[in-house]
Each structure stands twice: as C-alpha cells, then as structure tokens.
Amino acid sequence: MSIIVNLDVVLARRKLKLKELSEMVGVSTVNLSILKQGKVKAIRFSTLNAICLALDCQPGDILEFVEDEN
Amino acid sequence: MKNLKHIAAFIAIGFVAGGITYLLKPYYPIKFIVLFLFIGFFIVNILIRKSLIFKKYFTSQYNFLTSKIESKHTYDIPIDLMFEKAIEVISNSQFKLVDTNKETMEVLAISKISFKSWGENIYLRFEPNGDKSIMYFCSTTLFQSYSWGKNESNNSVLFNEIEASLTV
C-alpha cells in the first residue's frame, strides 16, 4: 500500500501507549491497532482530528505517501 | 426487557405444553409421550445453544432439524486482531455475544427471537493465512428446518457490519 501509517513512530516519540491514546481519543484499541498496521479501509476526519489533538501533531506526521514500485 | 420477553415466552410455552399434556395424558398416552419428547427436545436445544461445546451438534450436516448456511471471508488483518474485532463488532450489533474461545479462535453469538425464528446461532471460526485471516461463518437455526431467510440475513448483516467497522 502506498499510504504508510506512522502512528507507532509518533506514539513512541510521545512515549504513549496505544491504550492511553485509545482512552484519549475514544477509539477502541482494536481499531487503533488495525489503523497502526495500515489495515483500515478508511479513516474519518473526526478520528484524525482527535488523534492529532491528542498527540499534538499534524496529519502528515501520521500518514505518509510512498510511491509504489509497481 | 429482553429477559422479560424470554421469560414470558418460556412461561407461555410451558403453559400451553403443560395444558395440552395434562389434557392428553389420560386419553392419548402415545401422543402424550411424543409431545413430551418433542417439548423436551426443544427445551434441551434452548439450554445447550449457549455453549461452543455443542457447536458440532447444531452445525452437523446430519442434523436435519436445523437449517444452516456457511460462508468464508478473508480479511487483510492478523488473526488475533480480527478475533478481537469480531467480538467488538458483535458486541455493538443486534446480535448477542454468548461464548468465545481464544484457543480455538471461535465465537458464538445468537440473534433475537422473532416471529419468523426462535433465534439463530452464529458461529465464527478464524484461521490464519499468513498475515491475513480467514473467517468461517455459520448461521444455524435452533429448531426449524427452514430459516425464512434469517440465516442469509445474519450473514449479510454481520459481514456488512465488519466491513463498516473497518472505517475508523
């Protein structure tokens, strides 16, 4: 996939655990785990907004576009 | 409220069954025994439906008293996460989560009692496929050989809810 989710990197920088983020943004840990692995079908603006607010970051810090070799 | 509905249904069944058996007993002993066995079998089915231990009984191809459909769905999610995801989706859906077994990666849920059905048992089983997971779905009626489309409906409802839940 050409969209890379760097949620684990941002979490590590903030020294936060997924469970803590889950409590902060009101999204289940299962959903955040799936998001972290880049396996979700889509992400809502409201979720992105909540994550950016909780982690004090920009959407670009979490999502990255990498061109496919194909 | 749900419990009240179930209790009311049980009382109604017991009342009708008890009344009929009481009336038949002195005059039609064979009919009484058949009715007793029929009702007993129904009650046993209700009692054992809420455990994964009896999965094979309900899903067996030789159990002609139940109607069942099976399907298979592949997800691009590791099996552990998919197992948790399914439990989360069922907990937030119209189905009631009844039993889970993380060792065998199995989930049992039941649907509501309606005019068309006594409620169906929904069995999910997960198998790993590399980084992906395969979900085996089976919806079976409790005690009727025709589901009136409820099994098919359960399949599409659960599948759609899982798909929808993948938008976070």
gemmi code that builds the backbone of each chain (N, CA, C; Angstrom):
import gemmi

chains = {
    "A": [
        ("MET", (0.848, -1.207, 0.000), (0.000, 0.000, 0.000), (0.876, 1.245, 0.000)),
        ("SER", (0.430, 2.294, -0.679), (1.281, 3.467, -0.806), (1.077, 4.495, 0.306)),
        ("ILE", (0.048, 4.297, 1.125), (-0.121, 5.180, 2.283), (0.420, 4.446, 3.519)),
        ("ILE", (1.428, 5.035, 4.127), (2.052, 4.422, 5.304), (1.535, 5.133, 6.554)),
        ("VAL", (1.177, 4.346, 7.550), (0.705, 4.935, 8.814), (1.860, 4.915, 9.810)),
        ("ASN", (2.238, 6.090, 10.258), (3.376, 6.210, 11.189), (2.914, 6.465, 12.622)),
        ("LEU", (1.767, 5.921, 12.952), (1.203, 6.161, 14.280), (2.129, 5.629, 15.385)),
        ("ASP", (2.730, 4.478, 15.133), (3.635, 3.891, 16.151), (4.851, 4.781, 16.410)),
        ("VAL", (5.342, 5.435, 15.343), (6.502, 6.332, 15.476), (6.128, 7.552, 16.337)),
        ("VAL", (4.969, 8.147, 16.016), (4.515, 9.325, 16.771), (4.244, 8.938, 18.230)),
        ("LEU", (3.656, 7.781, 18.422), (3.384, 7.309, 19.792), (4.686, 7.125, 20.577)),
        ("ALA", (5.679, 6.547, 19.907), (6.971, 6.313, 20.565), (7.625, 7.642, 20.951)),
        ("ARG", (7.517, 8.642, 20.054), (8.089, 9.977, 20.344), (7.403, 10.619, 21.549)),
        ("ARG", (6.101, 10.393, 21.631), (5.330, 10.994, 22.744), (5.383, 10.110, 23.998)),
        ("LYS", (6.017, 8.952, 23.885), (6.096, 7.965, 24.977), (4.702, 7.601, 25.493)),
        ("LEU", (3.852, 7.354, 24.526), (2.474, 6.971, 24.860), (2.202, 5.550, 24.397)),
        ("LYS", (1.283, 4.900, 25.110), (0.882, 3.557, 24.687), (-0.444, 3.653, 23.931)),
        ("LEU", (-0.695, 2.629, 23.158), (-1.914, 2.604, 22.342), (-3.164, 2.700, 23.216)),
        ("LYS", (-3.105, 2.047, 24.365), (-4.255, 2.043, 25.267), (-4.533, 3.466, 25.787)),
        ("GLU", (-3.453, 4.183, 26.068), (-3.614, 5.561, 26.559), (-4.222, 6.446, 25.474)),
        ("LEU", (-3.735, 6.269, 24.242), (-4.288, 7.037, 23.124), (-5.759, 6.684, 22.911)),
        ("SER", (-6.047, 5.401, 23.063), (-7.428, 4.934, 22.908), (-8.352, 5.653, 23.876)),
        ("GLU", (-7.913, 5.774, 25.118), (-8.726, 6.476, 26.129), (-8.843, 7.973, 25.802)),
        ("MET", (-7.761, 8.530, 25.247), (-7.770, 9.972, 24.945), (-8.688, 10.320, 23.763)),
        ("VAL", (-8.697, 9.457, 22.755), (-9.456, 9.794, 21.540), (-10.809, 9.081, 21.446)),
        ("GLY", (-11.043, 8.130, 22.341), (-12.330, 7.436, 22.330), (-12.491, 6.468, 21.174)),
        ("VAL", (-11.380, 5.934, 20.707), (-11.413, 4.893, 19.666), (-10.843, 3.629, 20.297)),
        ("SER", (-11.456, 2.488, 20.014), (-11.024, 1.248, 20.673), (-9.579, 0.885, 20.305)),
        ("THR", (-8.927, 0.158, 21.199), (-7.538, -0.246, 20.942), (-7.443, -1.170, 19.723)),
        ("VAL", (-8.499, -1.949, 19.524), (-8.518, -2.841, 18.347), (-8.471, -1.996, 17.075)),
        ("ASN", (-9.315, -0.964, 17.029), (-9.349, -0.100, 15.839), (-8.024, 0.642, 15.649)),
        ("LEU", (-7.444, 1.089, 16.769), (-6.156, 1.797, 16.652), (-5.042, 0.840, 16.210)),
        ("SER", (-5.110, -0.392, 16.695), (-4.111, -1.403, 16.269), (-4.217, -1.668, 14.773)),
        ("ILE", (-5.464, -1.768, 14.314), (-5.677, -2.013, 12.879), (-5.211, -0.797, 12.070)),
        ("LEU", (-5.500, 0.391, 12.609), (-5.047, 1.627, 11.941), (-3.525, 1.680, 11.900)),
        ("LYS", (-2.907, 1.329, 13.020), (-1.437, 1.365, 13.131), (-0.778, 0.467, 12.088)),
        ("GLN", (-1.450, -0.636, 11.804), (-0.914, -1.572, 10.811), (-1.299, -1.201, 9.382)),
        ("GLY", (-2.053, -0.097, 9.261), (-2.450, 0.354, 7.922), (-3.457, -0.562, 7.256)),
        ("LYS", (-4.265, -1.253, 8.069), (-5.203, -2.227, 7.506), (-6.640, -1.726, 7.462)),
        ("VAL", (-6.856, -0.482, 7.849), (-8.227, 0.031, 7.819), (-8.634, 0.378, 6.394)),
        ("LYS", (-9.947, 0.407, 6.158), (-10.448, 0.756, 4.825), (-10.395, 2.273, 4.630)),
        ("ALA", (-10.695, 2.995, 5.723), (-10.730, 4.461, 5.643), (-10.589, 5.033, 7.041)),
        ("ILE", (-10.240, 6.316, 7.089), (-10.151, 6.995, 8.384), (-11.007, 8.264, 8.331)),
        ("ARG", (-11.829, 8.414, 9.341), (-12.703, 9.601, 9.385), (-11.884, 10.834, 9.760)),
        ("PHE", (-12.332, 12.003, 9.263), (-11.685, 13.264, 9.652), (-11.783, 13.471, 11.160)),
        ("SER", (-12.915, 13.060, 11.740), (-13.116, 13.245, 13.187), (-12.086, 12.428, 13.982)),
        ("THR", (-11.791, 11.214, 13.500), (-10.791, 10.373, 14.170), (-9.401, 10.982, 14.022)),
        ("LEU", (-9.114, 11.430, 12.792), (-7.805, 12.046, 12.524), (-7.622, 13.304, 13.372)),
        ("ASN", (-8.697, 14.068, 13.452), (-8.693, 15.299, 14.249), (-8.404, 14.971, 15.722)),
        ("ALA", (-9.094, 13.959, 16.236), (-8.921, 13.580, 17.650), (-7.499, 13.085, 17.918)),
        ("ILE", (-6.955, 12.310, 16.985), (-5.594, 11.776, 17.156), (-4.569, 12.921, 17.120)),
        ("CYS", (-4.737, 13.821, 16.144), (-3.810, 14.962, 16.030), (-3.868, 15.844, 17.279)),
        ("LEU", (-5.073, 16.006, 17.798), (-5.268, 16.818, 19.002), (-4.586, 16.150, 20.208)),
        ("ALA", (-4.771, 14.844, 20.317), (-4.213, 14.105, 21.455), (-2.685, 14.023, 21.391)),
        ("LEU", (-2.175, 13.871, 20.178), (-0.721, 13.699, 20.027), (-0.004, 15.013, 19.681)),
        ("ASP", (-0.762, 16.080, 19.547), (-0.213, 17.391, 19.207), (0.685, 17.291, 17.960)),
        ("CYS", (0.060, 16.794, 16.911), (0.832, 16.618, 15.666), (-0.028, 16.969, 14.462)),
        ("GLN", (0.540, 16.874, 13.300), (-0.166, 17.139, 12.051), (-0.559, 15.810, 11.385)),
        ("PRO", (-1.606, 15.827, 10.558), (-1.971, 14.579, 9.843), (-0.791, 13.973, 9.078)),
        ("GLY", (0.056, 14.851, 8.554), (1.222, 14.385, 7.801), (2.234, 13.633, 8.654)),
        ("ASP", (2.188, 13.858, 9.956), (3.090, 13.098, 10.839), (2.628, 11.649, 10.968)),
        ("ILE", (1.325, 11.459, 10.800), (0.747, 10.112, 10.981), (0.659, 9.368, 9.652)),
        ("LEU", (0.255, 10.102, 8.621), (0.094, 9.468, 7.302), (1.181, 9.936, 6.349)),
        ("GLU", (1.708, 8.996, 5.597), (2.785, 9.327, 4.654), (2.516, 8.628, 3.322)),
        ("PHE", (2.720, 9.350, 2.256), (2.548, 8.740, 0.937), (3.900, 8.274, 0.396)),
        ("VAL", (3.939, 6.991, 0.049), (5.163, 6.442, -0.557), (4.775, 5.840, -1.905)),
        ("GLU", (5.458, 6.264, -2.942), (5.105, 5.789, -4.283), (5.398, 4.294, -4.424)),
        ("ASP", (4.414, 3.592, -4.983), (4.576, 2.150, -5.198), (5.610, 1.880, -6.289)),
        ("GLU", (6.318, 0.762, -6.115), (7.291, 0.378, -7.155), (6.566, -0.047, -8.424)),
        ("ASN", (5.352, -0.587, -8.243), (4.572, -1.057, -9.394), (3.952, 0.125, -10.153)),
    ],
    "B": [
        ("MET", (-35.468, -5.976, 29.763), (-36.605, -6.103, 28.843), (-36.500, -7.379, 28.000)),
        ("LYS", (-35.282, -7.648, 27.522), (-35.066, -8.857, 26.721), (-35.339, -10.096, 27.554)),
        ("ASN", (-34.839, -10.064, 28.804), (-35.040, -11.210, 29.693), (-36.525, -11.427, 29.952)),
        ("LEU", (-37.251, -10.337, 30.116), (-38.696, -10.447, 30.356), (-39.385, -11.138, 29.183)),
        ("LYS", (-38.937, -10.771, 27.972), (-39.514, -11.374, 26.767), (-39.248, -12.886, 26.740)),
        ("HIS", (-38.003, -13.247, 27.094), (-37.654, -14.669, 27.113), (-38.452, -15.409, 28.181)),
        ("ILE", (-38.540, -14.789, 29.364), (-39.281, -15.432, 30.453), (-40.747, -15.602, 30.067)),
        ("ALA", (-41.304, -14.561, 29.437), (-42.706, -14.633, 29.005), (-42.904, -15.748, 27.987)),
        ("ALA", (-41.934, -15.876, 27.058), (-42.020, -16.934, 26.040), (-41.952, -18.310, 26.696)),
        ("PHE", (-41.046, -18.466, 27.661), (-40.914, -19.742, 28.367), (-42.191, -20.087, 29.128)),
        ("ILE", (-42.747, -19.090, 29.797), (-43.975, -19.323, 30.563), (-45.117, -19.719, 29.619)),
        ("ALA", (-45.191, -19.013, 28.482), (-46.248, -19.315, 27.509), (-46.101, -20.737, 26.975)),
        ("ILE", (-44.844, -21.102, 26.630), (-44.597, -22.465, 26.115), (-44.963, -23.497, 27.184)),
        ("GLY", (-44.492, -23.236, 28.378), (-44.753, -24.169, 29.481), (-46.235, -24.300, 29.764)),
        ("PHE", (-46.937, -23.191, 29.698), (-48.371, -23.179, 29.982), (-49.128, -23.982, 28.918)),
        ("VAL", (-48.839, -23.687, 27.673), (-49.515, -24.387, 26.568), (-49.163, -25.867, 26.577)),
        ("ALA", (-47.840, -26.149, 26.689), (-47.383, -27.545, 26.674), (-47.950, -28.305, 27.865)),
        ("GLY", (-47.906, -27.693, 29.022), (-48.419, -28.339, 30.229), (-49.900, -28.615, 30.115)),
        ("GLY", (-50.635, -27.638, 29.596), (-52.082, -27.800, 29.449), (-52.426, -28.918, 28.487)),
        ("ILE", (-51.714, -28.918, 27.345), (-52.004, -29.959, 26.338), (-51.675, -31.345, 26.884)),
        ("THR", (-50.490, -31.449, 27.497), (-50.079, -32.771, 28.020), (-51.021, -33.226, 29.139)),
        ("TYR", (-51.467, -32.289, 29.931), (-52.389, -32.649, 31.018), (-53.709, -33.179, 30.446)),
        ("LEU", (-54.169, -32.523, 29.378), (-55.429, -32.945, 28.775), (-55.295, -34.272, 28.024)),
        ("LEU", (-54.137, -34.459, 27.391), (-53.947, -35.671, 26.570), (-53.608, -36.906, 27.404)),
        ("LYS", (-52.958, -36.703, 28.510), (-52.374, -37.817, 29.273), (-53.350, -38.981, 29.519)),
        ("PRO", (-54.534, -38.722, 30.055), (-55.374, -39.870, 30.386), (-55.940, -40.590, 29.167)),
        ("TYR", (-56.087, -39.874, 28.059), (-56.784, -40.458, 26.912), (-55.838, -40.912, 25.794)),
        ("TYR", (-54.746, -40.174, 25.611), (-53.844, -40.499, 24.498), (-52.404, -40.629, 25.006)),
        ("PRO", (-52.081, -41.740, 25.637), (-50.731, -41.861, 26.223), (-49.599, -41.759, 25.205)),
        ("ILE", (-49.826, -42.291, 23.981), (-48.748, -42.251, 22.971), (-48.523, -40.811, 22.512)),
        ("LYS", (-49.608, -40.103, 22.266), (-49.498, -38.688, 21.870), (-48.822, -37.889, 22.976)),
        ("PHE", (-49.149, -38.253, 24.187), (-48.550, -37.556, 25.333), (-47.029, -37.748, 25.340)),
        ("ILE", (-46.605, -39.000, 25.119), (-45.156, -39.287, 25.131), (-44.456, -38.545, 23.991)),
        ("VAL", (-45.071, -38.566, 22.794), (-44.476, -37.886, 21.632), (-44.356, -36.385, 21.912)),
        ("LEU", (-45.415, -35.819, 22.443), (-45.422, -34.393, 22.760), (-44.380, -34.066, 23.828)),
        ("PHE", (-44.298, -34.934, 24.808), (-43.334, -34.741, 25.895), (-41.902, -34.748, 25.344)),
        ("LEU", (-41.639, -35.734, 24.464), (-40.298, -35.826, 23.858), (-40.016, -34.598, 22.995)),
        ("PHE", (-41.006, -34.151, 22.232), (-40.869, -33.000, 21.341), (-40.531, -31.741, 22.147)),
        ("ILE", (-41.304, -31.529, 23.198), (-41.077, -30.335, 24.032), (-39.747, -30.447, 24.780)),
        ("GLY", (-39.463, -31.655, 25.256), (-38.191, -31.894, 25.961), (-37.007, -31.608, 25.060)),
        ("PHE", (-37.108, -32.069, 23.809), (-36.042, -31.852, 22.830), (-35.854, -30.359, 22.569)),
        ("PHE", (-36.958, -29.643, 22.463), (-36.920, -28.199, 22.229), (-36.239, -27.482, 23.398)),
        ("ILE", (-36.623, -27.868, 24.607), (-36.049, -27.208, 25.793), (-34.548, -27.520, 25.903)),
        ("VAL", (-34.176, -28.770, 25.608), (-32.750, -29.141, 25.642), (-31.964, -28.283, 24.650)),
        ("ASN", (-32.538, -28.116, 23.446), (-31.882, -27.282, 22.430), (-31.671, -25.858, 22.939)),
        ("ILE", (-32.668, -25.322, 23.605), (-32.556, -23.953, 24.130), (-31.466, -23.878, 25.194)),
        ("LEU", (-31.399, -24.917, 26.019), (-30.419, -24.906, 27.108), (-28.983, -25.047, 26.607)),
        ("ILE", (-28.788, -25.875, 25.585), (-27.411, -26.139, 25.146), (-26.929, -25.182, 24.064)),
        ("ARG", (-27.789, -24.304, 23.583), (-27.396, -23.441, 22.459), (-26.322, -22.427, 22.841)),
        ("LYS", (-26.227, -22.110, 24.140), (-25.340, -21.021, 24.548), (-23.931, -21.475, 24.895)),
        ("SER", (-23.506, -22.565, 24.317), (-22.149, -23.032, 24.572), (-21.509, -23.515, 23.280)),
        ("LEU", (-20.223, -23.206, 23.140), (-19.489, -23.643, 21.943), (-19.277, -25.158, 21.933)),
        ("ILE", (-19.427, -25.776, 23.101), (-19.206, -27.233, 23.212), (-20.162, -27.993, 22.276)),
        ("PHE", (-21.359, -27.451, 22.094), (-22.367, -28.158, 21.304), (-22.424, -27.673, 19.858)),
        ("LYS", (-21.347, -27.011, 19.437), (-21.309, -26.476, 18.075), (-21.538, -27.567, 17.027)),
        ("LYS", (-20.866, -28.693, 17.214), (-20.952, -29.759, 16.208), (-22.376, -30.304, 16.079)),
        ("TYR", (-23.074, -30.317, 17.197), (-24.455, -30.813, 17.177), (-25.329, -29.916, 16.287)),
        ("PHE", (-25.194, -28.612, 16.458), (-26.040, -27.692, 15.694), (-25.593, -27.565, 14.237)),
        ("THR", (-24.296, -27.652, 14.009), (-23.803, -27.404, 12.644), (-23.620, -28.683, 11.825)),
        ("SER", (-23.873, -29.819, 12.443), (-23.690, -31.082, 11.723), (-24.621, -31.170, 10.522)),
        ("GLN", (-24.099, -31.712, 9.428), (-24.921, -31.861, 8.218), (-26.010, -32.912, 8.420)),
        ("TYR", (-25.830, -33.765, 9.441), (-26.824, -34.819, 9.702), (-27.974, -34.327, 10.583)),
        ("ASN", (-27.816, -33.146, 11.154), (-28.894, -32.587, 11.963), (-29.910, -31.929, 11.026)),
        ("PHE", (-30.887, -32.725, 10.590), (-31.846, -32.237, 9.611), (-32.914, -31.327, 10.241)),
        ("LEU", (-32.889, -31.189, 11.552), (-33.874, -30.326, 12.224), (-33.446, -28.858, 12.205)),
        ("THR", (-32.203, -28.610, 11.806), (-31.741, -27.224, 11.751), (-31.399, -26.850, 10.311)),
        ("SER", (-31.618, -25.577, 10.004), (-31.243, -25.050, 8.700), (-29.974, -24.234, 8.899)),
        ("LYS", (-29.028, -24.380, 8.023), (-27.764, -23.673, 8.236), (-27.164, -23.171, 6.924)),
        ("ILE", (-26.423, -22.094, 7.007), (-25.636, -21.646, 5.849), (-24.209, -21.353, 6.328)),
        ("GLU", (-23.279, -21.572, 5.445), (-21.874, -21.329, 5.783), (-21.266, -20.402, 4.747)),
        ("SER", (-20.333, -19.591, 5.173), (-19.612, -18.743, 4.229), (-18.197, -18.505, 4.747)),
        ("LYS", (-17.382, -17.977, 3.880), (-15.969, -17.782, 4.213), (-15.552, -16.384, 3.748)),
        ("HIS", (-14.905, -15.640, 4.627), (-14.466, -14.286, 4.276), (-12.990, -14.138, 4.637)),
        ("THR", (-12.233, -13.525, 3.756), (-10.812, -13.292, 4.034), (-10.592, -11.819, 4.356)),
        ("TYR", (-9.825, -11.576, 5.416), (-9.532, -10.194, 5.816), (-8.022, -9.983, 5.854)),
        ("ASP", (-7.637, -8.772, 5.486), (-6.215, -8.413, 5.433), (-5.730, -7.960, 6.821)),
        ("ILE", (-6.122, -8.694, 7.837), (-5.821, -8.339, 9.231), (-5.337, -9.600, 9.948)),
        ("PRO", (-4.310, -9.487, 10.795), (-3.831, -10.665, 11.528), (-4.940, -11.304, 12.381)),
        ("ILE", (-4.827, -12.580, 12.600), (-5.897, -13.349, 13.228), (-6.264, -12.863, 14.640)),
        ("ASP", (-5.268, -12.495, 15.448), (-5.564, -12.046, 16.819), (-6.416, -10.779, 16.814)),
        ("LEU", (-6.021, -9.852, 15.940), (-6.768, -8.590, 15.840), (-8.162, -8.826, 15.278)),
        ("MET", (-8.238, -9.718, 14.308), (-9.536, -9.995, 13.678), (-10.491, -10.644, 14.666)),
        ("PHE", (-9.947, -11.501, 15.516), (-10.752, -12.150, 16.559), (-11.342, -11.090, 17.506)),
        ("GLU", (-10.476, -10.173, 17.952), (-10.932, -9.094, 18.840), (-11.934, -8.186, 18.120)),
        ("LYS", (-11.657, -7.950, 16.851), (-12.526, -7.084, 16.041), (-13.929, -7.686, 15.938)),
        ("ALA", (-13.977, -8.984, 15.676), (-15.278, -9.661, 15.545), (-16.065, -9.568, 16.847)),
        ("ILE", (-15.381, -9.757, 17.962), (-16.052, -9.667, 19.268), (-16.599, -8.254, 19.477)),
        ("GLU", (-15.785, -7.264, 19.113), (-16.206, -5.864, 19.264), (-17.421, -5.556, 18.384)),
        ("VAL", (-17.375, -6.038, 17.148), (-18.486, -5.782, 16.212), (-19.767, -6.446, 16.711)),
        ("ILE", (-19.642, -7.690, 17.165), (-20.841, -8.403, 17.652), (-21.408, -7.699, 18.886)),
        ("SER", (-20.522, -7.254, 19.764), (-20.975, -6.570, 20.982), (-21.748, -5.292, 20.668)),
        ("ASN", (-21.400, -4.649, 19.546), (-22.083, -3.402, 19.172), (-23.180, -3.619, 18.132)),
        ("SER", (-23.541, -4.865, 17.895), (-24.524, -5.148, 16.843), (-25.829, -5.645, 17.455)),
        ("GLN", (-26.723, -6.066, 16.576), (-28.013, -6.591, 17.033), (-27.894, -7.996, 17.611)),
        ("PHE", (-26.721, -8.611, 17.417), (-26.512, -9.960, 17.940), (-26.020, -9.904, 19.381)),
        ("LYS", (-26.173, -11.031, 20.068), (-25.721, -11.096, 21.459), (-24.538, -12.067, 21.545)),
        ("LEU", (-23.433, -11.548, 22.051), (-22.251, -12.396, 22.210), (-22.494, -13.356, 23.364)),
        ("VAL", (-22.260, -14.641, 23.115), (-22.591, -15.650, 24.125), (-21.361, -16.371, 24.651)),
        ("ASP", (-20.485, -16.766, 23.751), (-19.333, -17.565, 24.174), (-18.158, -17.306, 23.227)),
        ("THR", (-16.961, -17.314, 23.782), (-15.758, -17.177, 22.945), (-14.701, -18.172, 23.422)),
        ("ASN", (-13.852, -18.557, 22.527), (-12.732, -19.427, 22.883), (-11.511, -18.975, 22.087)),
        ("LYS", (-10.570, -18.330, 22.787), (-9.414, -17.771, 22.083), (-8.439, -18.855, 21.633)),
        ("GLU", (-8.460, -19.993, 22.304), (-7.547, -21.081, 21.910), (-7.939, -21.654, 20.552)),
        ("THR", (-9.238, -21.858, 20.388), (-9.693, -22.423, 19.110), (-10.129, -21.330, 18.138)),
        ("MET", (-10.057, -20.066, 18.599), (-10.446, -18.915, 17.792), (-11.894, -19.043, 17.306)),
        ("GLU", (-12.774, -19.302, 18.266), (-14.185, -19.465, 17.916), (-15.040, -18.485, 18.709)),
        ("VAL", (-16.096, -18.049, 18.077), (-17.032, -17.108, 18.707), (-18.443, -17.628, 18.484)),
        ("LEU", (-19.271, -17.499, 19.497), (-20.686, -17.864, 19.353), (-21.536, -16.663, 19.716)),
        ("ALA", (-22.447, -16.335, 18.810), (-23.403, -15.253, 19.074), (-24.790, -15.771, 18.731)),
        ("ILE", (-25.798, -15.132, 19.306), (-27.161, -15.540, 18.965), (-27.949, -14.312, 18.510)),
        ("SER", (-28.946, -14.580, 17.676), (-29.783, -13.472, 17.207), (-31.082, -13.450, 18.005)),
        ("LYS", (-31.815, -12.375, 17.831), (-33.032, -12.188, 18.613), (-34.151, -13.144, 18.185)),
        ("ILE", (-35.016, -13.442, 19.125), (-36.220, -14.218, 18.813), (-37.174, -13.305, 18.045)),
        ("SER", (-37.743, -13.857, 16.964), (-38.710, -13.079, 16.195), (-39.885, -13.975, 15.828)),
        ("PHE", (-40.840, -13.410, 15.104), (-41.992, -14.215, 14.685), (-41.577, -15.286, 13.678)),
        ("LYS", (-40.477, -15.023, 12.983), (-40.034, -15.970, 11.954), (-39.135, -17.061, 12.519)),
        ("SER", (-38.512, -16.787, 13.657), (-37.477, -17.710, 14.126), (-37.317, -17.657, 15.645)),
        ("TRP", (-36.821, -18.776, 16.173), (-36.507, -18.824, 17.596), (-35.143, -18.210, 17.884)),
        ("GLY", (-34.599, -17.571, 16.894), (-33.247, -17.024, 17.044), (-32.258, -18.020, 16.479)),
        ("GLU", (-31.216, -17.499, 15.861), (-30.227, -18.392, 15.248), (-28.925, -18.341, 16.034)),
        ("ASN", (-28.205, -19.432, 15.934), (-26.847, -19.465, 16.495), (-25.875, -19.067, 15.391)),
        ("ILE", (-24.966, -18.169, 15.725), (-23.980, -17.717, 14.738), (-22.604, -18.135, 15.233)),
        ("TYR", (-21.980, -19.003, 14.489), (-20.655, -19.498, 14.859), (-19.606, -18.879, 13.936)),
        ("LEU", (-18.575, -18.323, 14.544), (-17.450, -17.790, 13.766), (-16.201, -18.558, 14.152)),
        ("ARG", (-15.412, -18.868, 13.170), (-14.123, -19.525, 13.439), (-13.074, -18.834, 12.581)),
        ("PHE", (-11.914, -18.595, 13.170), (-10.854, -17.877, 12.463), (-9.652, -18.771, 12.239)),
        ("GLU", (-9.092, -18.638, 11.060), (-7.861, -19.386, 10.732), (-6.843, -18.408, 10.167)),
        ("PRO", (-5.564, -18.579, 10.539), (-4.554, -17.675, 9.964), (-4.228, -18.042, 8.524)),
        ("ASN", (-3.890, -17.020, 7.764), (-3.443, -17.244, 6.382), (-2.310, -16.255, 6.121)),
        ("GLY", (-1.141, -16.583, 6.641), (-0.027, -15.640, 6.600), (-0.342, -14.466, 7.511)),
        ("ASP", (-0.244, -13.241, 6.952), (-0.606, -12.034, 7.702), (-2.108, -11.778, 7.681)),
        ("LYS", (-2.807, -12.554, 6.901), (-4.256, -12.359, 6.763), (-4.992, -13.351, 7.668)),
        ("SER", (-6.299, -13.232, 7.694), (-7.090, -14.198, 8.454), (-8.334, -14.579, 7.665)),
        ("ILE", (-8.768, -15.797, 7.879), (-9.968, -16.278, 7.199), (-11.047, -16.470, 8.264)),
        ("MET", (-12.214, -15.897, 8.014), (-13.328, -16.056, 8.939), (-14.353, -17.014, 8.335)),
        ("TYR", (-14.611, -18.106, 9.059), (-15.630, -19.057, 8.631), (-16.914, -18.739, 9.400)),
        ("PHE", (-17.968, -18.457, 8.675), (-19.232, -18.063, 9.276), (-20.236, -19.202, 9.126)),
        ("CYS", (-20.985, -19.452, 10.182), (-22.067, -20.449, 10.092), (-23.253, -19.934, 10.909)),
        ("SER", (-24.381, -19.806, 10.264), (-25.599, -19.410, 10.969), (-26.558, -20.591, 10.906)),
        ("THR", (-27.036, -21.004, 12.067), (-27.920, -22.166, 12.104), (-29.149, -21.879, 12.964)),
        ("THR", (-30.259, -22.402, 12.523), (-31.483, -22.223, 13.303), (-31.425, -23.111, 14.540)),
        ("LEU", (-32.257, -22.786, 15.475), (-32.272, -23.555, 16.718), (-33.071, -24.844, 16.562)),
        ("PHE", (-34.226, -24.714, 15.956), (-35.123, -25.858, 15.949), (-36.127, -25.740, 14.807)),
        ("GLN", (-35.652, -25.492, 13.621), (-36.553, -25.428, 12.474), (-35.732, -25.675, 11.214)),
        ("SER", (-36.335, -26.407, 10.284), (-35.567, -26.807, 9.107), (-35.623, -25.769, 7.988)),
        ("TYR", (-36.316, -24.676, 8.202), (-36.330, -23.583, 7.217), (-36.153, -22.265, 7.973)),
        ("SER", (-35.223, -21.455, 7.521), (-34.887, -20.266, 8.318), (-35.649, -19.004, 7.893)),
        ("TRP", (-36.458, -19.088, 6.851), (-37.189, -17.923, 6.335), (-36.238, -16.780, 5.995)),
        ("GLY", (-35.077, -17.111, 5.509), (-34.114, -16.089, 5.079), (-33.321, -15.450, 6.206)),
        ("LYS", (-33.539, -15.912, 7.430), (-32.855, -15.297, 8.572), (-31.359, -15.614, 8.561)),
        ("ASN", (-31.008, -16.841, 8.168), (-29.584, -17.204, 8.120), (-28.835, -16.322, 7.125)),
        ("GLU", (-29.429, -16.146, 5.947), (-28.806, -15.318, 4.902), (-28.699, -13.863, 5.378)),
        ("SER", (-29.757, -13.418, 6.055), (-29.773, -12.049, 6.568), (-28.664, -11.862, 7.607)),
        ("ASN", (-28.511, -12.830, 8.504), (-27.447, -12.743, 9.525), (-26.073, -12.638, 8.873)),
        ("ASN", (-25.883, -13.431, 7.819), (-24.596, -13.433, 7.118), (-24.304, -12.047, 6.554)),
        ("SER", (-25.285, -11.477, 5.841), (-25.032, -10.170, 5.214), (-24.913, -9.069, 6.265)),
        ("VAL", (-25.720, -9.141, 7.324), (-25.666, -8.105, 8.367), (-24.297, -8.098, 9.040)),
        ("LEU", (-23.841, -9.270, 9.446), (-22.556, -9.332, 10.154), (-21.397, -8.938, 9.241)),
        ("PHE", (-21.437, -9.439, 7.994), (-20.376, -9.113, 7.048), (-20.321, -7.595, 6.807)),
        ("ASN", (-21.496, -6.991, 6.612), (-21.548, -5.535, 6.369), (-21.072, -4.754, 7.592)),
        ("GLU", (-21.420, -5.240, 8.777), (-21.005, -4.516, 9.993), (-19.491, -4.604, 10.188)),
        ("ILE", (-18.915, -5.739, 9.870), (-17.455, -5.863, 9.978), (-16.785, -4.931, 8.967)),
        ("GLU", (-17.315, -4.929, 7.741), (-16.754, -4.042, 6.706), (-16.861, -2.571, 7.133)),
        ("ALA", (-18.041, -2.209, 7.672), (-18.252, -0.815, 8.095), (-17.331, -0.443, 9.252)),
        ("SER", (-17.044, -1.420, 10.110), (-16.208, -1.127, 11.281), (-14.740, -0.919, 10.900)),
        ("LEU", (-14.398, -1.243, 9.662), (-13.012, -1.051, 9.229), (-12.748, 0.391, 8.782)),
        ("THR", (-13.793, 1.211, 8.888), (-13.593, 2.662, 8.764), (-13.532, 3.193, 10.184)),
        ("VAL", (-12.375, 3.706, 10.562), (-12.225, 4.125, 11.968), (-12.411, 5.636, 12.098)),
    ],
}
model = gemmi.Model(1)
for chain_id, residues in chains.items():
    chain = gemmi.Chain(chain_id)
    for i, (resn, *xyz) in enumerate(residues, 1):
        res = gemmi.Residue()
        res.name, res.seqid = resn, gemmi.SeqId(i, " ")
        for name, pos in zip(("N", "CA", "C"), xyz):
            atom = gemmi.Atom()
            atom.name, atom.element = name, gemmi.Element(name[0])
            atom.pos, atom.b_iso = gemmi.Position(*pos), 0.0
            res.add_atom(atom)
        chain.add_residue(res)
    model.add_chain(chain)
structure = gemmi.Structure()
structure.add_model(model)
structure.setup_entities()
